[in-house]
Structures are given as C-alpha cells and as structure tokens.
Amino acid sequence: MKILDPPTVRRWARLAADALGQARAEIDALNVFPVADGDTGTNLHLTMLSAAEAVESLPEDVDAAVVWQTLSYGALVGARGNSGVIVSQALRGMAEVLKDGSDLRAGLMRAAVLARQAVARPVEGTVLSVLESAARAVQDAEGDLTEVARQAAGEARAALVRTPGQLDVLARSGVVDAGGAGAAIVLETLAAAIAGEPGGHDEVPAPSSRVAPMAEAGAGYEVMYLLDAGDQAVAQLRGELDAMGDSLVVVGGDGLWNVHVHVPEAGPAVEAGIRAGRPHRIRITYLAERTHVGATGRATGRGTGRGTGRGIVAVAAGDGIAALFEECGAIVVRRAPGTRPTLPALLAAIRQAGGEVAVLPNDDGVRAVAAAAAEIAREEGVTVSVLPTESTVQGLAALAVHDPLRRFDDDVVAMTDAAGHTRCGHVTVAEQEAFTSAGVCRPGDVLGLIGGDVAVIGDSVAGVAVTVVDRMLAGGGELVTLVMGSGADKGLAEEVERHLGRTRPEVDLVVYDGEQGGYPLLIGVE
C-alpha cells in the first residue's frame, strides 16, 4: 500500500511547484476575483516553490512529522496573494493530520476546514469551494491511498468547472476561478506523487470570453506581512482589518502568522499589525499598478529599476560553461546537472546584476523558477526579462549579440532572436531501457537528441555526434558550436571537425570546453 512517506511528500511539493510554474500564465489570465490583478498563478507558484525548497533542504533521514511541519512552514512564510495564503493554510491542515499517519481523507477535510476559517468573509465559487468539494467527495471513498488521492483530484477538477455557476463575476468573464485552478493542480500532482507517476495535470480551462479589466486607480492596496503575535492579539487584529477592507485572510499559528488584506490605505493596516505584535516582510502593492507579463517575462507599467546599469544572469551546469558566461560579463548561477537553482540564488543574482536584467535560464526546467525570481525582482523595481533559452548553446548565442549600449528592449529582442535561430542538440548515454522516438534504447546505448527528442541511437559517441550534426545542418546553418563535457574523449571534436571539412567546408566550427556532467557533447547550429 502506498503511503505518504517523506520522499513522497518531497516529490509532491516539487511536482506541484513545477506544475504551477508551467501553468502560471494560464492561471494569471483567469484572475478576476477578488481583484482582477492577474497574479494568482504567479502567487501560487511562489507559495508552493517556497514549500518545495524548504522540504528539499532537509536531511534525507528526517521523519514524516518534520517533513510535514517544514512543508507547512515553508508555505506559510512564502505565501503570496489571497490564494497563496489560503493554500498555505490548507497545507497546514494536511500537516496537522498526516504528520502522524496516512489518513488522507481526514487530512483533506482538515485542510478545507482551516482554509475556510482563515477567510474573514468566505465566498463560494473560489478555491474554498474546490478544496471542500474534494475533501467531501472522499470521506466515504473506498480503496487505497492512490485511489483516494485520484478521486479527490477528479472532484477538484469537477468543482473547478462548477465555479462560474457559483460566482457571478466568473460567469460574466467566462472563466473558472483562478485559485481553484491552482488547487486542482496541487491535488492532481499529489495523486501523481503517491502513484509514482510523472507530475502531469489537466489543462487549465482557457477564458471563454473577454476577461474582466485589470484593477484601475482607486482600487487601493494589497498589504501582506508576517506577524509574530499571540492568538488573542491576532483575533483582535482580524476584527480591525475586516473593518478596514476586504479579501482578509489570516493564517498560521504557534506565534507566527501570515496576514493578507486589500485596503483603501496601507498605513492603518500596517499600524494595526504593529499594535498586535511584530510585523515583518511587509509588502505593499498598489493594485492599479498590477500588470500582465509578456512572452519574454518583461513587465509593463513598472518603474525604470531600483539600480543602475544593465546586467545578464546566466544559469550554468558546468565549470567550463560558467567560465564562458563569466568571461562575457554575465553573473552566473551554477547548478548541478539534472537540478534547478534555488529561487533565493537566482533572486540574489538578479539583484546584483543591476536595474535592467536579462536572465538566461539555458534549460527548459529552469524557466519557471527564473520567472518566479523575476517577478519578485520586478516588485522591487528591477526591470527583468527572462529569455526563452532552452539550452547552453542558445544562451551562448544570445550573449554573443548582447549590446549594453542598445535600449534594453531592443537588446532583449536581439538576444531572443539569436537564441531562436539556434537549433540545439546533445549526445548522451542511456542509463536504462526505454522507448524513444527513434526506437528502443538499452543501457549503454549512445543517444543523439535534437530539440529534446531522441533522433539517433548508436554505439559510438563520435558516430552519433556526426549524424546529429548532419541532421541539424540539413535545415541550413553557417556555424556549428560544440560544448565538450567532462567525460568527452579529446578526439571527439577533431572527428566532427574532419567530417565537416569533408562534407560541409563552408560551415564554421567553434569548440568550447564546458566540463558539464551527464552530456559528453552539446551541439548548436546557427
């Protein structure tokens, strides 16, 4: 029987954070209630990312109680926005029950109850309805933990579809509830983690008509802060803040609370917190300044940046690659192969880089956390664009055309264009038998990938590399870039060079020593 053991909880937190990161823009587009500020997907991603990084920082041998408590704490201190704060309280409810066992039915019900209690004026057709429907649906469910989780996820999705019939503003705007969409993803990834499956989730329902307009001037302020205070003081604070504004959510306990409220004036809400205890991490956002983020991750309607100068932040998975980016003037965030950099590491690099910053994720799996770090930096006044670089060679191509004397927007367009015109491939060695787009591979087979898909299976690194280069050049190209891995044979680049000299003498070749692990060779064609 499957159990919610510490490894499963860790896996769930990461799957949920990644899935929310992938769905961030779609959920943001649904956001019309309580304020149409277009940030629910971003807030939920940041909340779950904080929880995931908290549990991933723990030693492997800690018990379930510690993992659940850490998950709850990470979500509490990282919670952002109305829905993020509510979901953090739902995680607290699950932790209270599941730290001592695997009664998922009771855990989901406790999550729904605590989430509803946290909201001063609960409204149906929101994340609260989705959580409660999922919990109620499994109270008499039969089957093991996997079946219960799947049934809860299925009911969450069904409840999400019903939200426009419960809340008029959703029906008028042709959308489902944004917070509910995020909650459904959290429960779908929970089912996947328990079953040991990939972290897939259903598509987020797209708006069916024009979405309500963004908040306009006069909408007031969103005030959030963490608060060190006792239960009695917090009870009094709830009453004060409820009288001041709306969208009031107060979550937490044991002396630490997360407070969220929308108010006409921010000062009195902060002063109320001071009377109750010690507020910290205070965030005040003028709701009329909220904007959607464009395809490159650049926000409009922001200030010109808190610092001076322009900088590049590049993520690198090898010492040689890191040195290449540093030589070109980039601030490098290093990661081990197969891992992601942490949100604090990326945010620190963006803050260091300057007032206008272009971020090169250089891996599709890094883009979500890069977008999250960029969103936080924008709130601090930094102008940030996250470029769609999916590989090291695309990052190098982008950086090659970087010109700090150009206007920032023009520079971002030029770098994005250079990356987009660079086809990428790589060579690796299979570790296990698997079905691929090129057939069945077995341990030890050499795989050649183009654009993320296996195109060649062979028994020689050099032979596969030559075949991959030929196929990539079949669509045209003037420059081939090879980035050598730490375990690559020294004669590999020479063999590719000899082959190109015989078959494509007009093509230029550039070779770098990337020292990356896992991939003997990275290939780019421009």
NUVOTI-315878 format. One line per 10 residues: number of its first residue (from 0); their letters; for each residue x, y, z of C-alpha. Coordinates in Angstrom, 2 decimals. Example, Ala and Ser with C-alpha at 12.3 -4.5 7.8 and 13.67 -1.06 7.14 Angstrom:
BEGIN
0 = as = 12.30:-4.50:7.80  13.67:-1.06:7.14
This chain:
BEGIN
0 = mkildpptvr = 0.00:0.00:0.00  1.23:3.45:-0.91  1.95:5.79:1.99  2.66:9.47:2.32  6.23:8.96:3.48  8.84:11.77:3.46  10.16:11.02:-0.07  6.59:11.12:-1.42  5.90:14.45:0.30  9.13:15.90:-1.13
10 = rwarlaadal = 8.24:14.64:-4.59  4.72:16.07:-4.33  5.98:19.50:-3.30  8.37:19.65:-6.26  5.80:18.31:-8.75  3.24:20.86:-7.55  5.71:23.75:-7.74  6.81:22.77:-11.24  3.26:22.25:-12.49  2.15:25.61:-11.10
20 = gqaraeidal = 5.17:27.20:-12.72  4.19:25.75:-16.09  0.57:26.84:-15.68  1.40:30.24:-14.18  0.45:32.38:-17.18  -2.77:30.46:-17.85  -3.90:30.84:-14.24  -2.92:34.52:-14.19  -5.22:35.03:-17.21  -8.19:33.64:-15.22
30 = nvfpvadgdt = -7.72:36.01:-12.29  -10.81:38.25:-11.93  -11.76:37.72:-8.27  -11.44:39.22:-5.69  -9.39:41.73:-7.74  -8.56:41.36:-11.43  -4.84:41.85:-10.84  -3.60:38.95:-12.96  -1.19:37.39:-10.47  -2.88:34.33:-8.90
40 = gtnlhltmls = -0.83:31.83:-10.89  2.39:33.61:-10.02  1.46:33.81:-6.34  0.53:30.13:-6.11  3.75:29.13:-7.86  5.86:31.21:-5.47  3.99:29.80:-2.46  4.48:26.17:-3.48  8.05:26.83:-4.58  8.85:28.11:-1.09
50 = aaeaveslpe = 7.33:24.94:0.40  9.24:22.68:-2.01  12.59:24.32:-1.37  12.01:24.12:2.38  11.49:20.34:2.38  14.29:19.78:-0.12  16.71:21.49:2.28  16.08:18.84:4.96  18.41:15.87:5.52  17.20:12.65:3.92
60 = dvdaavvwqt = 16.75:10.80:7.23  14.25:13.10:8.98  10.89:11.65:9.98  7.49:12.42:8.48  6.46:14.87:11.20  9.45:17.11:10.49  8.87:16.99:6.73  5.19:17.93:7.05  5.92:20.71:9.54  8.63:22.08:7.25
70 = lsygalvgar = 6.32:21.93:4.25  3.69:23.89:6.18  6.24:26.43:7.46  7.79:26.92:4.00  4.37:27.63:2.50  3.43:29.96:5.36  6.49:32.20:5.13  6.49:32.14:1.32  2.74:32.60:0.81  1.80:35.39:-1.57
80 = gnsgvivsqa = -1.54:36.80:-2.55  -5.00:35.81:-1.46  -4.96:32.31:-2.95  -1.38:31.59:-1.91  -2.16:32.36:1.71  -5.27:30.16:1.60  -3.38:27.23:0.04  -0.65:27.59:2.68  -3.30:27.14:5.36  -4.67:24.10:3.55
90 = lrgmaevlkd = -1.18:22.59:3.67  -1.07:23.35:7.38  -4.31:21.42:7.83  -2.93:18.43:5.97  0.27:18.57:8.01  -1.63:18.52:11.30  -3.23:15.19:10.37  -0.69:13.50:8.12  2.43:14.09:10.21  1.30:11.16:12.37
100 = gsdlraglmr = -0.20:8.88:9.73  -1.61:8.47:6.23  -5.32:9.22:6.68  -5.59:11.34:3.56  -9.38:11.64:3.91  -9.02:13.32:7.30  -6.11:15.41:6.06  -8.07:16.82:3.14  -11.04:17.63:5.35  -8.83:19.41:7.88
110 = aavlarqava = -7.24:21.34:5.01  -10.65:22.51:3.76  -11.82:23.48:7.25  -8.70:25.51:8.12  -8.70:27.23:4.73  -12.31:28.37:5.18  -11.69:29.51:8.75  -8.79:31.67:7.57  -11.01:33.81:5.33  -12.95:36.57:7.06
120 = rpvegtvlsv = -15.81:36.52:4.55  -15.84:33.20:2.63  -17.26:33.26:-0.89  -18.45:30.22:-2.84  -17.07:29.56:-6.31  -13.49:30.06:-5.13  -10.55:27.92:-4.02  -12.51:27.26:-0.82  -15.28:25.51:-2.77  -12.78:23.39:-4.70
130 = lesaaravqd = -10.94:22.26:-1.56  -14.18:21.49:0.27  -15.70:19.54:-2.63  -12.57:17.44:-2.98  -12.50:16.69:0.75  -16.18:15.78:0.99  -16.02:13.53:-2.06  -13.53:11.14:-0.44  -14.87:10.90:3.09  -16.62:7.60:2.29
140 = aegdltevar = -14.28:6.59:-0.53  -13.00:3.03:-0.69  -9.62:1.92:-1.96  -6.02:2.61:-1.09  -4.27:5.94:-0.76  -3.72:6.21:-4.51  -7.41:5.79:-5.28  -8.42:8.31:-2.63  -5.96:10.87:-4.00  -7.16:10.32:-7.56
150 = qaagearaal = -10.79:10.68:-6.54  -10.01:13.92:-4.69  -8.17:15.29:-7.71  -11.03:14.34:-10.02  -13.61:16.04:-7.81  -11.40:19.15:-7.53  -11.39:19.42:-11.31  -15.18:18.92:-11.44  -15.70:21.52:-8.70  -13.50:23.94:-10.62
160 = vrtpgqldvl = -15.78:23.65:-13.66  -18.75:24.48:-11.43  -17.26:27.72:-10.06  -18.76:30.05:-12.73  -22.20:28.88:-11.64  -21.43:29.86:-8.04  -19.82:33.28:-8.57  -21.33:35.83:-10.95  -18.09:37.64:-11.77  -16.62:34.38:-13.11
170 = arsgvvdagg = -19.66:33.71:-15.28  -19.65:37.25:-16.68  -15.96:36.98:-17.50  -16.16:33.49:-18.99  -13.58:31.97:-16.65  -13.26:29.46:-13.84  -11.76:30.52:-10.52  -8.01:31.07:-10.73  -7.27:29.96:-7.17  -9.42:26.89:-7.65
180 = agaaivletl = -7.45:26.03:-10.79  -4.25:26.13:-8.77  -5.74:23.99:-6.01  -6.81:21.39:-8.58  -3.23:21.21:-9.86  -1.91:20.77:-6.32  -4.25:17.81:-5.77  -3.54:16.30:-9.20  0.19:16.34:-8.51  -0.47:14.81:-5.07
190 = aaaiagepgg = -2.17:11.86:-6.78  0.73:11.58:-9.22  3.32:11.63:-6.43  1.53:8.93:-4.45  1.17:6.74:-7.55  4.79:7.28:-8.54  3.74:8.79:-11.87  5.04:11.85:-13.76  3.57:15.08:-12.47  1.03:15.70:-15.20
200 = hdevpapssr = -2.16:17.70:-14.74  -5.18:18.56:-16.84  -5.08:21.71:-18.93  -6.19:24.90:-17.24  -9.56:25.93:-18.76  -8.96:28.93:-21.01  -11.15:32.04:-20.77  -14.23:31.64:-22.99  -14.83:35.37:-23.40  -13.31:38.72:-22.56
210 = vapmaeagag = -11.81:38.70:-19.08  -12.76:41.50:-16.70  -10.42:44.51:-16.84  -7.42:44.90:-14.60  -7.76:46.87:-11.40  -7.96:50.61:-12.01  -6.79:53.58:-9.99  -8.58:53.83:-6.69  -8.61:50.06:-6.20  -6.46:50.51:-3.10
220 = yevmylldag = -3.57:48.46:-1.78  -2.73:44.85:-1.12  -0.98:44.63:2.24  0.83:41.49:3.35  3.16:40.76:6.23  4.36:38.03:8.51  3.40:38.69:12.12  4.86:37.47:15.39  1.90:37.61:17.78  -0.24:35.61:20.18
230 = dqavaqlrge = -3.66:34.14:19.39  -5.63:36.77:21.31  -3.86:39.66:19.61  -4.46:38.11:16.20  -8.16:37.67:16.93  -8.41:41.39:17.65  -6.36:42.19:14.55  -8.78:40.23:12.37  -11.64:42.45:13.55  -9.70:45.65:12.90
240 = ldamgdslvv = -8.60:44.65:9.42  -12.03:43.30:8.46  -13.47:46.73:9.22  -10.80:48.43:7.09  -11.06:46.46:3.86  -11.77:43.14:2.18  -10.08:39.94:0.96  -8.86:39.43:4.52  -7.01:36.16:5.10  -5.01:35.46:8.25
250 = vggdglwnvh = -3.26:32.08:8.50  -0.69:30.43:10.73  -0.42:29.71:14.42  2.08:28.95:17.18  3.11:32.61:17.26  3.75:33.12:13.51  1.05:34.38:11.13  0.71:35.49:7.52  -1.67:38.43:7.05  -3.25:39.46:3.72
260 = vhvpeagpav = -5.81:42.23:3.15  -6.95:44.72:0.50  -7.46:48.21:1.93  -8.02:51.79:0.66  -4.95:53.00:2.59  -1.97:50.83:3.55  -0.77:52.72:6.64  -3.57:51.81:9.05  -3.30:48.10:8.15  0.40:48.09:8.99
270 = eagiragrph = -0.15:50.09:12.17  -2.77:47.54:13.28  -0.15:44.84:12.85  2.31:46.79:14.98  -0.26:47.00:17.76  -0.83:43.25:17.56  2.81:42.19:17.54  5.88:42.42:15.32  5.14:42.61:11.59  7.99:41.83:9.20
280 = riritylaer = 8.47:41.11:5.48  5.92:43.83:4.86  4.76:44.02:1.21  2.51:46.81:-0.03  1.28:46.78:-3.64  -0.82:49.47:-5.26  -3.40:47.34:-7.07  -3.76:49.70:-10.04  -0.10:49.04:-10.95  -0.55:45.30:-11.39
290 = thvgatgrat = 0.25:44.19:-14.93  0.38:41.09:-17.04  3.80:39.79:-18.04  4.64:39.41:-21.71  6.13:36.46:-23.55  9.71:37.32:-22.64  8.82:37.87:-18.99  9.09:41.67:-19.18  6.52:43.60:-17.16  4.99:46.84:-18.38
300 = grgtgrgtgr = 3.79:49.67:-16.20  6.73:49.36:-13.77  9.41:51.76:-12.73  12.76:52.01:-14.50  14.56:49.86:-11.94  15.98:50.28:-8.48  19.65:50.14:-9.51  21.84:51.49:-12.28  23.35:49.71:-15.23  22.39:46.59:-17.11
310 = givavaagdg = 23.31:43.03:-16.36  22.98:39.45:-17.58  22.25:36.48:-15.31  23.06:33.07:-16.79  22.43:29.62:-15.32  25.24:27.12:-15.97  25.63:23.39:-15.30  29.40:23.04:-15.75  32.56:24.84:-14.66  33.67:25.49:-18.23
320 = iaalfeecga = 30.25:26.77:-19.22  30.20:29.02:-16.17  33.61:30.43:-17.11  32.40:31.16:-20.65  29.42:33.15:-19.40  31.54:34.96:-16.82  34.09:35.95:-19.49  31.22:37.56:-21.40  30.28:39.60:-18.33  27.34:37.56:-17.02
330 = ivvrrapgtr = 26.63:36.84:-13.38  26.48:33.04:-13.22  24.19:30.91:-11.09  25.60:27.39:-11.01  23.57:24.21:-10.80  24.42:20.53:-10.81  23.33:18.56:-13.91  19.71:17.49:-13.62  18.91:20.02:-10.88  17.49:23.53:-10.70
340 = ptlpallaai = 18.99:26.55:-8.98  17.11:27.74:-5.92  14.82:30.75:-6.00  16.99:32.71:-3.48  20.12:32.09:-5.56  18.52:33.39:-8.76  16.93:36.35:-6.98  20.26:37.33:-5.40  21.94:37.25:-8.82  19.23:39.43:-10.38
350 = rqaggevavl = 19.53:41.94:-7.56  23.30:42.03:-8.03  23.09:42.45:-11.80  21.61:45.97:-11.91  18.49:47.90:-12.73  17.85:46.22:-16.11  18.48:42.49:-16.21  18.18:39.77:-18.83  18.04:36.23:-17.44  19.26:33.23:-19.47
360 = pnddgvrava = 17.78:30.04:-17.92  19.52:27.80:-20.50  17.27:24.86:-19.62  13.53:24.42:-20.02  13.28:23.10:-16.46  14.82:26.28:-15.06  12.47:28.75:-16.75  9.71:28.52:-14.15  11.95:29.32:-11.18  13.64:32.07:-13.23
370 = aaaaeiaree = 10.22:33.60:-13.93  9.37:33.43:-10.22  12.59:35.19:-9.24  12.00:37.82:-11.92  8.50:38.52:-10.62  9.83:39.22:-7.13  12.59:41.44:-8.52  10.07:43.44:-10.54  8.15:44.19:-7.37  11.38:45.69:-6.02
380 = gvtvsvlpte = 11.68:47.97:-9.06  14.07:45.98:-11.23  13.28:45.66:-14.94  13.70:41.97:-15.82  13.26:39.86:-18.94  13.55:36.07:-18.84  14.72:34.96:-22.28  13.43:31.65:-23.71  16.85:29.97:-23.86  16.32:26.23:-23.55
390 = stvqglaala = 19.96:25.14:-23.79  23.50:26.29:-23.13  24.18:26.85:-26.84  21.14:29.12:-27.12  22.39:31.06:-24.10  25.80:31.49:-25.71  24.18:32.63:-28.96  22.07:35.18:-27.09  25.01:36.51:-25.12  27.10:36.82:-28.31
400 = vhdplrrfdd = 24.81:39.58:-29.63  24.28:41.34:-26.29  24.98:45.05:-26.60  24.73:47.12:-23.39  24.65:50.34:-25.46  21.34:49.40:-27.08  17.97:50.19:-25.49  17.10:47.36:-23.14  14.01:46.29:-25.09  15.97:46.25:-28.36
410 = dvvamtdaag = 18.74:44.23:-26.72  16.24:41.68:-25.41  14.69:41.33:-28.89  18.11:40.81:-30.49  19.18:38.24:-27.90  15.86:36.39:-28.15  16.14:36.34:-31.94  19.67:34.92:-31.79  18.59:32.20:-29.38  15.56:31.36:-31.51
420 = htrcghvtva = 17.72:30.90:-34.61  19.97:28.42:-32.82  18.93:24.79:-33.11  20.18:22.67:-30.23  21.08:19.03:-29.76  23.16:16.87:-27.47  24.69:13.45:-27.09  24.27:11.31:-24.00  24.44:7.67:-22.90  21.31:5.73:-21.92
430 = eqeaftsagv = 21.19:4.51:-18.33  18.15:2.23:-18.70  15.97:0.60:-21.32  13.31:2.91:-22.69  11.05:3.53:-25.66  12.12:6.62:-27.62  11.05:8.37:-30.80  13.97:6.58:-32.55  13.15:3.13:-31.19  14.03:1.13:-28.08
440 = crpgdvlgli = 17.27:2.06:-26.33  19.16:-0.08:-23.85  21.68:0.74:-21.11  24.93:1.86:-22.67  23.43:2.95:-25.98  24.55:6.36:-27.23  21.62:8.72:-27.83  21.58:11.74:-30.09  18.86:14.26:-29.28  17.67:17.17:-31.40
450 = ggdvavigds = 15.37:19.71:-29.79  14.75:17.37:-26.85  13.69:14.32:-28.92  15.85:11.23:-29.48  16.81:11.23:-33.17  19.66:8.71:-33.25  20.58:5.57:-31.33  24.08:4.20:-31.81  27.09:2.62:-30.15  29.69:5.34:-30.74
460 = vagvavtvvd = 29.69:8.85:-29.31  31.59:10.19:-32.31  29.37:8.40:-34.82  26.18:9.64:-33.19  27.60:13.16:-32.89  28.40:13.29:-36.62  24.92:12.03:-37.52  23.25:14.61:-35.25  25.31:17.44:-36.74  24.43:16.33:-40.27
470 = rmlagggelv = 20.73:16.21:-39.49  20.80:19.61:-37.81  22.62:21.12:-40.80  20.10:19.62:-43.22  17.84:22.59:-42.46  20.66:25.05:-43.15  23.31:26.61:-40.97  26.53:28.59:-41.04  28.03:27.93:-37.62  28.29:24.76:-35.52
480 = tlvmgsgadk = 29.08:25.10:-31.81  30.33:22.12:-29.79  30.45:22.23:-25.99  32.53:19.34:-24.65  31.51:17.54:-21.48  33.73:16.47:-18.60  33.84:12.85:-19.78  34.20:13.50:-23.51  37.05:11.93:-25.48  39.60:14.54:-26.52
490 = glaeeverhl = 39.41:13.39:-30.13  35.63:13.83:-30.40  35.73:17.45:-31.58  38.52:16.65:-34.03  36.47:13.86:-35.61  33.47:16.18:-36.06  35.79:18.84:-37.50  37.28:16.38:-40.03  33.81:15.27:-41.08  32.65:18.85:-41.62
500 = grtrpevdlv = 35.82:19.61:-43.56  34.97:16.81:-45.99  31.20:17.35:-46.26  30.47:20.98:-45.31  33.67:23.03:-45.70  31.69:26.27:-45.80  30.44:25.80:-42.23  32.40:27.35:-39.36  33.08:25.34:-36.21  33.59:26.64:-32.65
510 = vydgeqggyp = 34.56:24.30:-29.79  34.28:25.09:-26.08  35.30:23.03:-23.06  32.11:23.12:-20.99  33.06:20.47:-18.41  29.36:19.64:-17.95  28.39:16.30:-16.48  25.85:13.92:-17.99  26.27:15.09:-21.58  29.53:14.33:-23.42
520 = lligve = 28.58:16.83:-26.09  26.22:19.79:-26.55  25.61:20.91:-30.14  24.31:24.17:-31.56  23.67:25.15:-35.18  23.09:28.77:-36.17
